[in-house]
Amino acid sequence: MTGGALVWGVKTSLMRYVRALADGSIQVTDGAESAESGAFRFPFVEASEDRRLLQYRGGLHWYGHSGLMDVTLSSPWVTLGATPSISMVVALPDMPTERLTIAHMEVAAIADDAWAGSRVRLTADGALTLGALQYSEYQQVDDLDFSAPASGRGNAE
């Protein structure tokens, strides 16, 4: 992952469902990209000095059901430590836009500057973000991969 990135499909079945809706759409913004696999790639920005906080940029917006499903996730951060987690800025209709920890995970190093997040499980905020009628706290979502160059800085784009 040149330059570092977070690659995550969020919840593949949810994204497949949104794409199948008559008015369903999924858009990436601010440097995020859609991968052929269906996952989303968020470019690395910077790491804290102790490399326990890795910041990425980009956004993901999905829409459907005439606005009943209208979710924006942006600026992912991975926090490493006793309970590794992913947080994102979450924008939902009629809710304040704020950074929420949306999932906890297990992390394994796959190289000096790359990790795999597995057993990624929603927090209560993550379940609300994805849709509280369909998702619950501790529900497993897609695994993810993330990397950060040893310099601790990403490409300035």
RAHUBEL-V907865 format. One record per helix or strand. SS is the DSSP state (alpha for helix, beta for strand). FROM is the first residue (numbers start at 0). LEN is the number of residues. If there is no record, write none. Layout:
ss=SS from=FROM len=LEN
ss=SS from=FROM len=LEN
//
This chain:
ss=beta from=4 len=4
ss=alpha from=11 len=9
ss=beta from=24 len=5
ss=beta from=32 len=2
ss=beta from=39 len=8
ss=beta from=52 len=4
ss=beta from=58 len=6
ss=alpha from=64 len=3
ss=beta from=68 len=11
ss=beta from=84 len=8
ss=beta from=97 len=14
ss=beta from=113 len=9
ss=alpha from=123 len=8
ss=beta from=139 len=1
ss=beta from=143 len=4
ss=beta from=152 len=1
//
